[in-house]
Amino acid sequence: MDPSGAVRRLLGDRRTIGLGVLLIFLGVVGKLALLRFANIETVFVATLLAGSLLGRAWTVLVPLGTLAVLQPFAWGALYPGYGLEDVLGITFFVVTGFLFVGLVGRTVRRRVLLRVKSVALLTSISVPLTVAFDVWTDIGDWYFLFRPEGIDFLTVLYWQVPFTVYHVLSSLLFVPLFGTMFLFLVSAPTSEREPEGVADASEESG
Amino acid sequence: MRRWSERRQAVLFAVLLVVSIAGVYGLAQALQAPEVPRKGSLRASLVVEGDAWTVAYEDALTVNNTAFGLLLEAGDRQGFEVRWTEYTIPAGVLVTAINDTVNGEGNRWWQYWVNEAYGRRAADRQEIFEGDVVVWRFVASQEGS
């Protein structure tokens, strides 16, 4: 049975819901599978695609759903021992950083169709977005972890450089790869939506 | 201006993408610390300064010529546990706990110095030489000092 009414307005049709859940799955499983590869991750691409391909509440639900799984795991298993203030503060910067990525993806949504230009557009914006995300989360790291030790922000940025290079590499690999796959999935014609583009006809805004 | 076909655009995009990935990958590789090759035996010392404890492993004859290798050897000989996470990118290990003192407690982490010079690379990528003194300290994040 197809979701209807408020749920449909919020989450879209069945295919949109399926793809939203698939993006959360991609973000979580990809990140966990690539733990040994610092900053090679799939949360960024899942969030960018959620905003640019699915829109609606998925712009927020995909990053929040993904991080709701990953953040407790990170603080509980990977980086235990941090104080609650540090955990909440840094989590705030990570969550808002990914929300920003989703919202930027949302702004290009109307220009994204199943075309080479769309993949190129998403790939192009992913590079400065990745750098902006890293700088934003660095502010959180600096404020909560390094500033109390008297380490200035420029030093933190300097330490970040190689990791941001890997993060950019991650985006260059995953955005075109998963972007093409999801563009195809979103654009494939079905009986319940328009075939020519990714914009869902039932969406009220944007 | 002539419009390019979708196929031509795809080829151009693929070429640009491959060149970009190769460039960024090359830059990432250039930023990596190289692996430390095994050499002959040498004498080196190691000190581990924990929260309220210190372990000394002095003037040891060893073939483990990295700051990490010497730490593992000391742990094995003196009976304390070392835990670490191994990363592939960037390649190297991050020591997460020594003798049950775990990174993050009180905003402090395990960091090392070689001859009082702060270790700026993964410990398994930091070569040590004859007579070197490696000190692992559980302190707030810092550089230099």
Contacts between the chains, C-beta under 8 A, distances in Angstrom:
chain1	res1	chain2	res2	distance
A	36	B	85	7.9
A	36	B	86	6.6
A	36	B	87	5.6
A	36	B	88	4.7
A	36	B	89	7.7
A	37	B	87	7.2
A	37	B	88	5.4
A	37	B	89	4.3
A	38	B	87	5.4
A	38	B	89	5.9
A	38	B	90	6.2
A	39	B	89	7.7
A	40	B	89	5.9
A	78	B	85	7.8
A	79	B	103	7.2
A	79	B	104	5.7
A	80	B	102	6.1
A	80	B	104	6.3
A	81	B	102	5.0
A	81	B	103	6.4
A	81	B	104	3.2
A	81	B	105	4.4
A	82	B	104	4.5
A	82	B	107	7.5
A	83	B	107	7.3
A	86	B	107	7.0
A	115	B	6	6.6
A	115	B	9	8.0
A	116	B	6	5.8
A	116	B	9	4.2
A	116	B	10	4.6
A	116	B	13	5.4
A	117	B	9	6.7
A	119	B	13	6.8
A	120	B	9	7.7
A	120	B	13	4.9
A	123	B	13	8.0
A	123	B	17	6.7
A	145	B	107	6.3
A	145	B	141	6.7
A	146	B	141	5.9
A	148	B	107	6.8
A	148	B	140	7.7
A	149	B	107	7.4
A	149	B	140	4.3
A	149	B	141	5.7
A	149	B	142	6.3
A	151	B	141	6.6
A	151	B	142	7.0
A	151	B	143	7.2
A	155	B	143	6.5
A	161	B	31	7.5
A	162	B	28	7.1
A	162	B	31	4.3
A	162	B	32	8.0
A	162	B	90	5.9
A	163	B	90	7.6
A	165	B	24	6.3
A	165	B	27	5.5
A	165	B	28	4.9
A	165	B	31	6.3
A	166	B	28	5.7
A	166	B	89	5.5
A	166	B	90	6.9
A	168	B	24	5.6
A	169	B	21	6.8
A	169	B	24	4.6
A	169	B	25	6.0
A	169	B	28	5.9
A	172	B	17	6.8
A	172	B	20	5.7
A	172	B	21	5.0
A	172	B	24	6.1
A	173	B	21	6.5
A	176	B	13	8.0
A	176	B	17	5.9
